[in-house]
Protein backbone atom coordinates (compact mmCIF):
# COMPACT_ATOMS: atom_id res chain seq x y z
CA UNK A 1 0.00 0.00 0.00
CA UNK A 2 1.28 3.45 -0.85
CA UNK A 3 1.79 5.74 2.11
CA UNK A 4 -1.19 8.09 2.36
CA UNK A 5 -0.45 10.95 4.74
CA UNK A 6 -2.98 12.26 7.22
CA UNK A 7 -2.76 15.67 5.57
CA UNK A 8 -3.64 14.20 2.17
CA UNK A 9 -6.58 12.22 3.58
CA UNK A 10 -7.85 15.30 5.44
CA UNK A 11 -7.82 17.24 2.15
CA UNK A 12 -9.75 14.43 0.46
CA UNK A 13 -12.35 14.51 3.24
CA UNK A 14 -12.68 18.27 2.91
CA UNK A 15 -13.23 17.85 -0.84
CA UNK A 16 -16.32 15.74 -0.04
CA UNK A 17 -17.89 18.62 1.95
CA UNK A 18 -20.69 20.15 -0.12
CA UNK A 19 -23.25 21.88 2.15
CA UNK A 20 -26.83 22.13 0.89
CA UNK A 21 -30.28 22.61 2.41
CA UNK A 22 -32.84 19.81 2.27
CA UNK A 23 -36.47 20.32 1.29
CA UNK A 24 -37.24 20.77 5.01
CA UNK A 25 -34.43 23.27 5.49
CA UNK A 26 -31.99 20.89 7.19
CA UNK A 27 -28.32 21.26 6.37
CA UNK A 28 -26.65 18.25 4.79
CA UNK A 29 -23.32 17.65 3.12
CA UNK A 30 -21.58 19.73 5.81
CA UNK A 31 -19.35 16.84 6.93
CA UNK A 32 -17.03 14.96 4.62
CA UNK A 33 -15.08 11.79 5.24
CA UNK A 34 -12.28 9.94 3.51
CA UNK A 35 -10.81 6.53 4.16
CA UNK A 36 -7.96 4.54 2.72
CA UNK A 37 -8.13 0.76 2.44
CA UNK A 38 -5.43 -1.84 2.86
CA UNK A 39 -5.15 -1.83 -0.96
CA UNK A 40 -4.44 1.90 -1.00
CA UNK A 41 -7.76 2.94 -2.50
CA UNK A 42 -9.46 6.08 -1.19
CA UNK A 43 -13.22 6.42 -0.74
CA UNK A 44 -15.04 9.60 0.22
CA UNK A 45 -18.51 10.32 1.51
CA UNK A 46 -20.66 13.11 2.85
CA UNK A 47 -23.38 13.25 5.48
CA UNK A 48 -27.13 13.49 5.12
CA UNK A 49 -29.19 14.43 8.17
CA UNK A 50 -32.98 14.47 8.00
CA UNK A 51 -35.52 16.15 10.21
CA UNK A 52 -36.73 12.72 11.41
CA UNK A 53 -33.30 11.73 12.68
CA UNK A 54 -32.50 9.34 9.84
CA UNK A 55 -28.86 10.21 9.56
CA UNK A 56 -26.19 8.90 7.26
CA UNK A 57 -22.85 10.06 8.59
CA UNK A 58 -20.07 10.93 6.19
CA UNK A 59 -17.95 8.05 7.49
CA UNK A 60 -20.69 5.51 6.79
CA UNK A 61 -21.23 7.07 3.37
CA UNK A 62 -17.52 6.53 2.60
CA UNK A 63 -17.72 2.97 3.97
CA UNK A 64 -20.73 2.26 1.74
CA UNK A 65 -18.73 3.40 -1.31
CA UNK A 66 -15.88 1.12 -0.22
CA UNK A 67 -18.20 -1.86 0.23
CA UNK A 68 -19.78 -1.19 -3.16
CA UNK A 69 -16.28 -1.48 -4.65
CA UNK A 70 -15.81 -4.84 -2.90
CA UNK A 71 -13.41 -3.79 -0.15
CA UNK A 72 -13.73 -4.08 3.64
CA UNK A 73 -10.37 -3.40 5.30
CA UNK A 74 -9.81 0.19 6.36
CA UNK A 75 -6.33 1.39 7.22
CA UNK A 76 -7.14 5.03 8.02
CA UNK A 77 -10.25 7.23 8.23
CA UNK A 78 -11.06 10.88 8.92
CA UNK A 79 -14.16 13.10 9.05
CA UNK A 80 -14.17 16.88 8.81
CA UNK A 81 -16.73 19.64 9.16
CA UNK A 82 -17.20 22.38 6.62
CA UNK A 83 -15.22 24.72 8.92
CA UNK A 84 -12.19 22.40 8.74
CA UNK A 85 -12.61 20.90 12.21
CA UNK A 86 -11.69 17.22 12.36
CA UNK A 87 -14.28 15.18 14.25
CA UNK A 88 -14.12 11.63 15.64
CA UNK A 89 -16.68 9.09 14.42
CA UNK A 90 -19.95 8.67 16.31
CA UNK A 91 -20.83 5.39 18.02
CA UNK A 92 -22.73 4.04 15.00
CA UNK A 93 -19.78 4.74 12.71
CA UNK A 94 -17.38 3.10 15.15
CA UNK A 95 -19.64 0.05 15.19
CA UNK A 96 -19.77 -0.09 11.40
CA UNK A 97 -15.97 0.17 11.21
CA UNK A 98 -15.59 -2.96 13.29
CA UNK A 99 -18.51 -4.97 11.93
CA UNK A 100 -17.44 -4.52 8.31
CA UNK A 101 -14.20 -6.39 8.99
CA UNK A 102 -12.67 -7.59 12.27
CA UNK A 103 -9.25 -6.36 11.10
CA UNK A 104 -10.62 -2.82 11.28
CA UNK A 105 -10.15 -3.06 15.04
CA UNK A 106 -6.69 -1.63 14.25
CA UNK A 107 -7.91 1.10 11.89
CA UNK A 108 -6.14 4.41 12.44
CA UNK A 109 -8.77 7.06 13.18
CA UNK A 110 -7.57 10.62 12.66
CA UNK A 111 -9.02 12.74 15.47
CA UNK A 112 -6.87 15.86 15.10
CA UNK A 113 -4.51 17.49 12.65
CA UNK A 114 -1.57 15.67 14.23
CA UNK A 115 -3.38 13.06 16.30
CA UNK A 116 -4.59 9.54 15.49
CA UNK A 117 -5.91 6.70 17.59
CA UNK A 118 -6.87 3.12 16.76
CA UNK A 119 -10.49 2.04 16.72
CA UNK A 120 -9.55 -0.40 19.48
CA UNK A 121 -8.48 2.55 21.67
CA UNK A 122 -11.70 4.44 20.87
CA UNK A 123 -13.71 1.43 22.07
CA UNK A 124 -11.73 -0.04 24.98
CA UNK A 125 -14.75 -1.44 26.83
CA UNK A 126 -16.89 -2.39 23.86
CA UNK A 127 -18.87 -5.63 23.84
CA UNK A 128 -16.65 -7.12 21.13
CA UNK A 129 -13.28 -6.10 22.56
CA UNK A 130 -11.12 -8.97 21.31
CA UNK A 131 -8.81 -8.75 24.33
CA UNK A 132 -11.57 -9.29 26.88
CA UNK A 133 -14.01 -11.39 24.84
CA UNK A 134 -14.52 -14.81 26.36
CA UNK A 135 -13.32 -13.83 29.81
CA UNK A 136 -15.96 -14.57 32.40
CA UNK A 137 -17.05 -11.96 34.84
CA UNK A 138 -16.71 -13.04 38.43
CA UNK A 139 -20.00 -12.13 40.05
CA UNK A 140 -21.24 -13.49 43.34
CA UNK A 141 -24.98 -13.67 42.66
CA UNK A 142 -25.93 -13.99 46.34
CA UNK A 143 -23.86 -10.91 47.18
CA UNK A 144 -25.40 -8.97 44.28
CA UNK A 145 -28.97 -9.90 45.27
CA UNK A 146 -28.23 -9.00 48.89
CA UNK A 147 -26.84 -5.61 47.83
CA UNK A 148 -29.86 -4.86 45.63
CA UNK A 149 -32.30 -5.94 48.35
CA UNK A 150 -30.50 -3.76 50.88
CA UNK A 151 -30.65 -0.74 48.56
CA UNK A 152 -34.38 -1.29 47.97
CA UNK A 153 -35.00 -1.79 51.71
CA UNK A 154 -33.05 1.37 52.57
CA UNK A 155 -34.96 3.39 49.97
CA UNK A 156 -38.34 2.12 51.24
CA UNK A 157 -37.41 3.01 54.81
CA UNK A 158 -36.15 6.42 53.75
CA UNK A 159 -39.48 7.16 52.04
CA UNK A 160 -41.48 5.91 55.03
CA UNK A 161 -39.52 8.17 57.35
CA UNK A 162 -40.16 11.16 55.10
CA UNK A 163 -43.94 10.77 55.22
N, C-alpha and C positions, 0 to 999 in steps of 0.2 A: 504494500500500500504506500502510495506517495504521502509525504508528510504534509498534512494540511494544518496550517497554523491557526491558532485561536482567532487571531486578527482577521484572517481570510474568511473563516467561517462566520464570524460576527458580521462582516460586510455582506456576506451572502444572505444572512438572516435579515439584515436591514433592507436588502433589495426586495425581499418578499413583503415588506410593509407597504400597504396600499389602502389607507383609510377611506372609507365610504360610509354613507348613512343608509340603513335599511329602510324598507317601506314604512316601518313603525318609528323611524327616527333613531334607532340604535346604531351606535358606531360599530363597525366591523372592519377587519383588515388592519387594525392598529397594532397588532403584534405579528411579528414574523419569526420564523424558526428555520434553522438549517441543521442538517445532520450529515455526518460522513460515515459510510459503512466500512466494514472490514475490507471491502474490495476497492475502496477509495472513491466510490461514487457519492455525489452530494445530492441531497433532496431538500427542497424547501417547501414551506407551507405558511399559510396565514390563518388567522383566527376568524371565527364567525360566532357572534354572540346574539342570541335572540331574546326578545322580551320575555318569553316563557321559560328561559333558563336552559334551553337546549343549546349547549355551547360546544363548539369544536375548537379546541385550542390549536394554536399554530404548530405546536410540537406534534400533536396527533395528526394534524393535516400533513406534515412532512413525513411522519411514519406511514400514513396511508399511501402516499406516493411511493415510498420505498417498498412497501409490501406489494403494491401494484406491479412494480418492476421485478418482483420475485426475490427481494432481499429481506433479511431479518436481523442481521448483526450490526449493531450500531457501535462505532468506536467513539464518537464525540457528538454532542448536541448542544445547541444554544438557542435561546429565545430572547427577543429584544422588542421593546416598545418603540413606538414611533418617535419618541423623544431621545432614543439612543440608550435608554436604561436596560441593562441586561437583567433578566428575571429568571429565577429558578422555576422548574416545572411544577405544576400543581400535583396533588395526590393522584388524580386520575391519569395524568401523563406519566408519572413515575410508575404507576401500575402497568400501563401499556408497555413502557420500556422493558420491564422485566418479563411480562407475559408473552411478548412477541418472540423472545429468544432468551433462554436462561443465561447465555453468555453475556447478555446485556447488563448483568449484575455488575460488571466491571466497566460499563460505559462511562466515559469522562463527560461530566456535565459542567459546562462553563457557567459559573454563577457570578462572575465579575470580570472586568477587563483583563486582569492578571490572576484570576483565581478559578480553579477547577476542583471538582470533587467527584468521586465515583458514586454511581447510583447506590451501591452497597452502603456507602457512608451517609447518603441522604435518607436511607431507610434502615437504620441499624436495628430497630426492634420490630421489623415488619413480619407478618405471619409466615412469609416464605424465606426468611433469612437462612441461607444455606449453612451457616455456621452453627445455628442453634436448632435447626429443624431435626426432629427425631429425639431430641433430649426431653426427657420427661420432667415435668414440674413436680417438685416434692411438696405436696399439700397434705396436711393432716386434716382430714375431713371433720373428725370430731372436734378438733380445735377451732376450725373455721365455723362450724355450726354453733358452737358455744359462744364464739365471739359475736356472731350475728344475733343470736338470741339475747345476749347481754346488751348489745346496742339497742335492740328493739325494746327490751324491758326497761332500760334506762330512759329511753325516749318516752315511753308510756308513763312512767312515774313522773318524769319532768312535766308532762302535760297535765297530769292529775294534780300535781302540786300548784300549778299555775291557775287552776280553776277554783 
